[in-house]
Amino acid sequence: MELYFNDNVKFVNRALGGRSTGNYLRQGRLNQVLCEVVPGDYVLIEFGHNDADTSKVDRFVSTANLFSMSFKCLNNFLLLKQ
C-alpha cells in the first residue's frame, strides 16, 4: 500500500500470523488499535482466511458471529469514547 501514498502517510501493521477474527477481538487487539486512533486516521482491517476452519475451535468464526462480535466491540468502544 505504501506505493500508492506519499511519505506523509504512516502505515502500522498490527496483524499476527495465525490469528482469526475471533482471536483478534477476544484478545482485545482491535481495542488496542482503536485506542490509538486519532481524528483523521483510517483503520483498514482484513479478516477471513483463518476464520473458516471448523476443526479449529479457537479460530472458527461464523459469518453471523463475526458481525455480532465486531458490532459489539465497536459499539463498546464508541460508548467509552463519549
N, C-alpha and C positions, 0 to 999 in steps of 0.2 A: 504494500500500500504506500510505502514511503516514496515510491517512484511517481506517484500522482499528486504529491503535495510538496510545498516548499519547506524550507528549514524552520519556519515559524510553527509548524505543526509537530507536536510531540506524540509519539506512539508508545503506549505502555501495554505490554502483553502480560496478562495475568493468568494465562492458561497453564494447566498442569496436565501432563500426559496421563491418559488412562482414567480421567475423571468423566463423570456423566453430569447431566444437568442436575440430577438428584443430589449427587455428591456436592456439586458446586453450591447449590442452595442450602443443603443441610449443614454443610461445614461453615456457612456464613461468609463464603468467599465473595458472593455478589454484594453482600452488605459492606464488606471491606472496600470494594471498588466504589460503591455508591457514596460512602462516607468521604471519599477523596474528591468527588466530583464538585466542580465549582461552576457558577454561571458561565456559559459559553462553551463548556466541554460537551463532547459527544461520547456516548458509550456504544460500542458495537459488540454484539455478542453472537457467537455461532455455536449452536448446540446440535446434537443429534446423533452422531455416528457411534458414540459409546452408550447410548440410551436403549438401543434396540435388542440387545441380547438378553432374552428372558431367563437364560440359565444363570445369569449373574445378578442375583437379587439386589446386591448393593448398588448396581448400576442401572438396572432396567427402570425406565420411566415411561408409562403410557402417555399418549397424547393428552388425554383428559387430566391426568395428574400433573403433567408438565405445565399446562395452562393454569391449573389451580395453584400449584406451588409458586410459579412465577408471579402470579397476580397477588398472592398473599405476601410474598416477600417485598414486592414493590409498594404495595399498599401500606404495609407496616413501616417501611422506610419513609414514605411520604408523610404519614401521620407523625412520625418523630421529628420531621423537619419543620412542622408548623409551629 
